């Protein structure tokens, strides 16, 4: 009789472990699926440069669609580096920090507005460049990295 009771106890433990493991698996798969489906930002690249020929010290004027495709506002911030904008020299591939470090969080409302930006350029040698960066959208533990870049522009000293 003791042997029979031990088998039932063992079967109960195995059943409980199986049930607990199944619950953990379902929760894990659901969280993974939900985190992969968090992608509210849709930025159209390249962003349009309104003054494609600039001189050192000029501002780069850009218009860009920064879309939030979800049905609710989304918090958007720069990566942990503190700035979301760099300038890439298209001739040498050199990366040049641009702008002041940002620690603020913007809110992107649902929709697809056309936004205008005036970006002060760092000192640049004559050449071809574009501006690029990354915005992070966050919702709880979910994060989306949305890269963007502008059309090429030319810096000239003439």
Buried (B, 14 or more C-beta within 10 A) or exposed (E): EEEEEEEEEEEEEEEEEEEEEEEEEEEEEEEEEEBEEBEBBBBEBBBBBEEBEBEEEBEBBBEBBBBBEBEEBBEBBBEEEEBBBBBBBBEEEEEBEBBEEBEEEBEBEEEEEEEEBEBEBEEBEEBBBBBBBBBBBBBEEBEBEBEBBBBBBEBEEE
